[in-house]
């Protein structure tokens, strides 16, 4: 496998793609507690006539109308747009080419695995389930909730060029259990250009263009800006620690050839943790502990906080005013690790899984293919870019950076699997690995307190994986 195309793996969380974004604003706020009520005044969602005619000309190869066009989707979010939002291109393709439609069954984030298991056991399984949160595999394959895709999708086909290596990671016993349509930036760092200018700092976007956006220049910016006595901090948010570690190219837990691997002793992880420990010592982070553990994104617009690392979903929100006026909002990827030759980035994925016992695997596979085509076809990408300008009022500068970050992420994506095994393993690693940043604890001390339990959980999962592949 060519090094440039090798996907460095681990659960944090192709061609440059926008597909899925308009319908998958995947965020920590996707924890819906109740089904969305349909309003009597709801505006129908459509695709502009000019866009629809373009999609009709796209060649999907030999297709025919599905005998069963209804595909059941269990998730916290609805693929179908609401209240006049633009119709996603993959839905338009699915409808036009296959006569298909998506039936949405809503669940909360916390109940999704239990609801999925209940539906499967009661012979009422959905057809598709989201895998973009990077916490479903291998756990759902081990528990026999996911069905292999290979009887319905041939990943050797040309349409899967660019994501084939990624899809090959999510295999057990030679079978694929997750369908990855494309990669996306897992975490970005939002900033306000006026704050940069007013403080005489180098613009991170320009540093990136000069191949000089790295841990060293990042540290200098924080040092020059931060002034705790004036309540001026370098960084805020919940997404920094895990994403920063992944810039080393090393996940806490990797998954290779059907086996989970612990990297807790890796020296690069230690370097990242020590960097964050020094950030704590310098009082760079906004002190959430002094504010009832609440973040303050509006401090970006106010010029009181320099960076707000967050999932790329934040850019798809309708209101970005916490960060300033649209013409002042900008973002960059995580800075490059100074100890690596390549630029590794935490990756998000547009991914779904087919469910064991689902009644319409043919329809599910057809929709996945439409979603993949929508992620690489030049005509659909142009439509989606225009939708971004229309729906989210992005500037061209934001769009250019978004595409650049996606391209960079696709070159060396890093995915962490510590959240995709069990709730126990997630608990052993997720909050403890933040302690260097939040409390100044050394990674050596933290690691020793969690290593035995974490690696015991990994060993148990590997045994289950071995048993699953020999069934």
Secondary structure, 3 states (H helix, E strand, C coil): CCHHHCCECCCCCCCCCCCCHHHCCCCCCCCCCCCCCCCCCCCCCCCCHHHHHHHHCCCCCCCCCCCCCEEEEEECCCCCCCCCCCCCHHHHHHHHHHCCEEEEEECCCCCHHHHHHHHHHCCCCCCEEECCCCCCCCHHHHCCCECCCCCCCCCCCHHHCCCHHHHHHCEECCEECCEEEEEEECEEEEEEHHHHHHCCCCCHHHHHHCCCCEHHHHHHHHHHHCEHHHCEEEEECCCHHHHHHHCCCCCCEEEECCEEEECCCCHHHHHHHHHHHHHHHCCCECCHHHHCCCCCCHHHHCCCEEEEEEEHHHHHCCCCHHHCCHHHEEEEECCECCCCCCCCEEEEEEEEEEECCCCCHHHHHHHHHHHHHHHHCHHHHHHHHHHHHHHHCCCHHHHHHHHHHHHHHHHCEECCCCCCCCHHHHHHHCCHHHHHHHCCCCHHHHHHHHHHHHHHHHHHHHHHHHHHHCC
